[in-house]
């Protein structure tokens, strides 16, 4: 099972990184293969809303900006499933993830539809009160739904539940591999 884990956080050893690490360990424990993409280390620029608001994304399903977007898009298409792990900022997902998904959504919904039906797991990590985690997950799922992607799990990780959610993320990674194996063996 090739599962792509896309995560965003400027903090390499915080709650979001720990959540990502636990999901990856679970995927690997179940025999899955994973690739991690740390969005904060990618060169992905903001959408230019070319022309009259639509450019080649609508006409040809590709973006004119030369950066790391295309390579990551291709990895998503090739993956069996995608795991998104994001910190929560102001009840929403990380800005670099929002920017990537804005461009992806334009190529997908207007032309390509390569990600239609692609299963994904959503993880939102909120420090502080944790009040924004559920809203963040909802926002992320709505964006992915525009592209026809299918969220099969939504996991909020907050200060209150950290001690039991981090091990649960390991279990979620294992369960994702089992779920995909069942789909592909039918």
N, C-alpha and C positions, 0 to 999 in steps of 0.2 A: 504494500500500500504506500503510495507516494502522497504524503500529506504536507501541504505548504502551511507554515506557521508565520503569519505576518504580525509583527508586533511593533508598537511605537512607545517610546519613552526616552527622555533624555537621561534617565537614571539607570545605569547598568546593574545596580544591585538593590533596587527598591522592590516594592510590592508587584509592580507589573512584570519585572524581570523574573521574580520568584514564581509568579503565576505561569508565565511562559515556560520556564524551566520544568515545572511540574507537569504541564500538558505534554511537553516533549518527552519527558521520562516515561510517561504513561504510554505514549504512542510506541516508543522503542521497546518497552517491556512487553507489549502485545505483538511484537514482530513487525511493526510498521516502519516505514522509512520516512524521514522527515527532513525538510529543509527549512531553516529559519531565515527570515528576511527582517532585518531591523530597519524600519522606515527612516529613523532619524539619521541613519548612515547612508541613505540613498539620495541621489540627486534627482528629485522629482519636483518640478516647478508647478506653479499654479496655472490653471486653465486660462487661456488668452481670449476665450469667446470670440474666435476668429470671424471675420466677415460680418455678417448680419447677426451673429450670435452662434452660428454653426459653421464649422469648417469642414475639413476632411473627415472629422469624426462622424458626421452624418452621412456624407456622400460615399466614403470609402471605409469607414470603421477604423481609422487610424488617426493619430495625433501628429501635428506638424512639429511639435516641440521635441528637440533632440536632448534626451536625458535618459534616466533609468526606467521610465514608465513602461516602455514597450517590452523590455526584458522581463519585468515583473508581471506584466499582463500575460505574457506567454507562459510563465511559470504557473500562473493561476489556471490557465486553460489546460495545461498538461497534468495538473494535480488531480488526484482522486477526490480530494476534499481540501477545504481551506479553514484554518483556525485564525481568528482575529483576536488579538489581545491588545487592549488599549487602556491607558490611564483615563480617568474622568477629569475633565476640566470644564467647569461651569455647566454641569449636567450634560455634557456632550463628549464626544470622542476627541482624541488628539488631533490637532490641526493638520499635521502631516498626513494622517490617515484620511481625514476629510478631503484634503486636497487631492490625494491619489484617487479616492473613490469618486470625486466629482468628475475627473477626467475619464475614469473607467466607465462610469455610468453613461457618459455621452457616447462613447464608442459602442458599448453594449446595447443600449436601448434603441439607438438610432439606426444601427446597422448590423452588428455582428451576431449577437445572441449566443456566443460561445459558452457563456457561463450559465445559461438556462438550465435549471435543475441541479446545479452544483451544490452539494451539501456543505454546510459550514457550521462551525461552533463559534460562539461569540462569548468573549470574556471581557468584562469591564472592571477595572481596579480603581477604587476610590479611597483615598486617604481621608483624613478629617472625619466628618460625620458620616460619610458614605451615602448621603441622601441622593446624590446624582447618579448612582450606578444603574438603577432601573431605567431612568430616562435615557441614559447613554445607550444602553442595550436596545431600547426601543428605537432610538434614532438610527443606530447602526443597522438594525434589522429592516427598517423601512427603506433605507438606501439600498440595501442588498436585494430587497423584494422588487424594486424597480427593474433590476437586472434579471429577475427570475431565479435568483439564488435561494436556496432553502436552508433556513436556520433550523438545525435539529437539536440545538442546546444553547441556552443563554445562562451564563454564570456570573453573578455579581460577587466580587471579592471586596470586602470592606474591612476596616479595622476590627469590628466586632466579630466577624466570622473567619478571619484570616487563619486561625489555628486549625479549623476543620475544613475550610475550603481549599487550602493548598493541597492537602492529601486528596481531596475530592477531585481536584483538577487532574491529578495523576490517574485516578479512576476514569475520569471523562475521556482522557486520551486513549486509555485502553479500550473503553467502550466504543469509541469512534472507529478504531481498527476493526473490532468485532462486527460492528454495524456494516462497515464497508465490505468486509469479507462475506457477510451474508448476502449483500446485494449482488456481489460479483460471482457468487457460486450458484445463484438461482438460475 
